[in-house]
Amino acid sequence: MTDSSLGVDAPAAPRPTPRPAAERSAVRSLLRLWPYVRPVRARLCAAAFVAVVASCLGLVIPLVLKWIVDGPVTDRDTGGVWLGGVLLLVIGLVEALLFGLRRWLVARPLAGVEAAMRAALYGHLQRLPVSFHERWPSGQLLSRATTDLHLLRMFFAFPLTFLVVNGTTILVGCVILLAQEWTLGLVLLAPVLPLVLLCALFEMRYAVASRRAQDQLGDLTTVIEEAVLGIRVIKGFGRHRSQARAFRELADRVRHTELYKARLLAAIWAVILTLPELAIGAALVLGTVQVADGELSAGTLVAFLSTALALRWPVEAMGFLLAMSNEAATAADRFFDVMDEPIPPDAPDARDAPDALSGPSPGGAAAAAGRAGADGLRFERVTFRYPDAPPGARPALDGIDLHIRSGETMALVGATGSGKTTLTALVPRLHEPSGGRILLDGADTAALSRAALRARVAVAFEEPTLFSATVRENVLMGAGEDGGDPGAGLERALRVAQAADFVAALPHGADTQVGEQGLSLSGGQRQRLALARAVVGRPRFLVLDDPLSALDVHTEAAVEAALREVLATTTALVVAHRPSTVLLADRVALLSGGRITAVGTHQELLASSPEYVALMSGAGTEDPRDPQDPEGPEGPEGKEDGAR
């Protein structure tokens, strides 16, 4: 893969390693889909039964031909020939109607199965932790939700049914052939064993190629998606040629894999076509000799060969059906790669949990400052280590002890890489602490359901994310289900974030679509809307990760003045890099190397902490690193403020 913004070589994003072919079973993979198919099993079984009847009805045609040749044709009975023709026509029409009925039976329920699987995948993705989404490229997830589910729907609609139909048809046809003339039947059955062995070999090789192709398509989807989202960077640095070159390389890999799949399919199809044709030719020669010797009637030979020819399509289609089945099994494996990811356990719903948070309303938080020392936000010996950090590396956070009193605003200051963003992500449980605990008004966050916790904690990130929706919808995402009057809350939030004027100037005001990722707005406008989203629900606890970094000096001053009103009625943790933001806080905590090294007012830290003075003056920007740990406290990927 490549870095999508600049088109330079970069290691491929991690993805699950497929099981070796020897350990993989296409049947087992497809059987895992049964819970999704169970609700429509009656219609699928009815469709399969109708298709089997239609296909077997086609095998009656050779028997009618035998009767015509040995009866009316031999006896020169014109009326019998016409009767036989009408009978053949009726059989053909009934067969066509039955196949049409089969398609009608499967169309609607299979659309429902695909929709249910897509909804289950989307819901599961929403519940998976942030660490999962950090590991997985978005294109891989997108291809599973679109291409793979489409392949599974096609499998249910065609290969699943016709594997049963063709298998039954071939079995019934072989019985008819042996009943008509067993010697010729044995000649036709001679290629069966070689075909079974070759199909098994084909299945193993095609399964590996199919998985490789679908994974490569996921990588390609990731590059396309990132190129579209990063088009400003690509154009700004003039890297469209290198980006196009990287895209072509990935596209060529997909093309080579698809060509390899085509060669495999062509080889098995050639074998499936050739061996039965040779058997039919041998049976024709032997049957003709038997007719000439008087050992076999002409009608029986015609019926035998007609039956053999009727079995050609079911036999020839087996290669195509096996290929589609393998692709569906691979799609099922990729689907369950995601669905098998464990969802972290959650606490009972807030209505069932002991709620130390059910005290005063948000507006009374300042008055509650004199409550017991457990009130507010407290970190007790909190540690955190990223799951992919190398063994022996220092944890990103190491024994954090910090108490933010109810109604107090605490500024969190530290150099890049010190662990500020990681610490703020632990409060709403975007990551789970590796050790210690976090208390909200005395209640352990681990004992609260995530829904209950996030209803009380609002977060504004340094990098604001907006959705392809209106300004109103983006801001009111932070209001919750019981956010009161949405109109009044929206106006207040826009006023606090100093966004009311520019929103009013948009073509449709608050009902203006902001476009994907909010790219139709400036960085400062996006950041103000993200801040409005954080404060619109009047949260009990507010976590702000440097939310004013993209604002100019004058706008920042106006936002800070309005923000003081909000901070006076909530308990807040604010990541700050500039003195103006620090001055919003009652106290300041200095984070260094994953540890809290000093706590006090701004003036106290200026007088007692050289590191704090250096940070406020802009002299200290990098977190000190252990010489024995060149990767720093955030592990090999630099997962902290600057990296995110």
C-alpha positions, 0 to 999 in steps of 0.5 A: 500500500501507499500513503494516500496523501503523498503516494509514497511507499508505506507498509500495508495496513494490517488485516487478518491473516486468512486460514491456510487452505488445509484448515479452511472449509468452504462448507463450514464457512457458508454454514455460519450464515445459517442464522441470517438465512433461517428466517427465509428458509421456507421460501428458499426450500420451496424455491429449491424444490420448484427448481428441482422439479423443473430440472427433472421435468426436463429429463422427461423430454428424452423419454417422450422422444423415445416414445415418439421414435419407437412408436408414431415414427416407426408406425408412421402415425402422423397424429401420434407425432403431433401429440408428442410435439404438443406434449413436448411443448407443454413440458417446456412451458411448465419447466419455464414457469417453474423456473420463473416461480423459483426466481420470484420466491428468492428475490424478496427474501434474499434482499432482506437477508443482505439487508439484515447482514449489512445492518448487523455488520454496521451495528457491530462496527459501531460497538467495536472499540476505537482500537479496532478501527485504528487497526483496520483500514476503512476500505477493508471494512467498506468492501466487506459491507458492499462487495462481500455481502453482494457476493453472498446474496448472489450465492444464495440466489443462484449457486446455493439453489443450483448446486442442489438442483444440478446435483439432484438432476445429475443423480436422477439422470444417471439412474435413468441412463443406467435403467435405459442401457447400463453398459452405455451408462457405465461408459458415461459415468467413467469420468466421474472419479477424475472430475471429483479429484480435479474439482477438489484440487481446483477448490483449494487453489481457487479459495486461496486466489479468491481470498487474495483478490478480495483482500487486494480489492479492499486495499484498493478501496482504501486507497481510492477513499483516502485519495478522495478525502485527501484530494487537497493534500494531493493537489497541494503537493502536486503528488497526483502522478505518484498517487496515480502510480501507487493506484496502478500498482495496486490495480495491477495486483488485483488484475493479476490475481483475477487473471490467475483466477480466470486461468484456474476457472478456464482449466477446470471448465476445459476438463469438465467439458472435455471428459463428458464429451469424450464419454458421450462420443464413446457411448454414441459409437458403442450405442450405434454398433448395438443398434446396428447389431439389433441389440438396442432400439433406435428410440432407446439410443435417441433417448439415451443420448438426449438424456446425456445431452440434457445433463451437459449443462448441469455438469458443465455448470459445476465449475462455475458454481464451485467458483462462485461458492468459493468466492461466497465462502471467502466473503463469509470468512471476511464478514466473520473476520469483523463479526468475530471481533469481541465487543468489550463487556459493558455495564448494565443500563444506567437505570439499573446501575447505582447512580452517584451521578443522579444528583444535581442538574448540570446547572447546579454543578458549581453549587455542588463544589462543596460536596464530598471529595469524591465529587467531580472527575478523579483518576486513581492510579490509571495506567494505559498501554496500547495493545500493539506496543512492543514488550518492555515499552513504557506505558503511554500513561503510568500511574495517573492520580488526578482529581478535578473537583466538581464544577472545576476546570482543569487544564492539561498541559504537556509536550507532544507525546506526553499522553494528553490525548490518550488521557482524555480518550479514557474518560468517555471510554474510547479506550479502556484503562489498563489499570486503575480506575476513573470516577465520575462523582464517585461512580466508577466509569467501568460500572456504567454502561457506555450509553449512560457514561457518554450521556454525561460526558461530552468531548470535543476533539482537536481534529473535528469530524463532521458528517454529510448532514446539515449544520443542525444535525451535526451540532444536535448529535451532542444533544442526546435523546433528552436534550430538551428544546433542540432549537434553543439548545442549538442557538445557545451552542452556536452562540457559545462557539461563536458560530452563529454569524457564519452559520446564518450566512450559509445558503440555508442557515443551519439547514445547509449541508456541510458536505463530506468531512465538512470540507466545504467549511474552513478548519476554524468553522469546523472546529467551532461546530465541533465545540458547539456539538460538545456543549449543546447537551449541557453535559455534566462533564466536558472534555476538550482536546485543544478545541481552539487550535484552528481559530484566529486570535480574535475569534479565539478570544470571543469563544473563550469569553463565551466558553467561560459561561459553560465552564462555570456550570460543568466539570471540565478537563481541557487540553491546552497548548497556549496560555490563553486557553490555560487561563480558562482553567481554575488549575493546571496539571502538567503531564510529562512522560505519561505521569502527572508531575505538577498540579497548581494554578497557572501562576504557581506552576510558572513559579515552580516548574521550569518545564511548564515555563518552557511549554508556555514560552514555546521552548519545550515541544517534545516529550522527554524520551527514555534513551533505552526506549527510542519509540517513546511512551506511545509505542512504535506508531507515535500514537499521541497528539501529533500523530493523531 
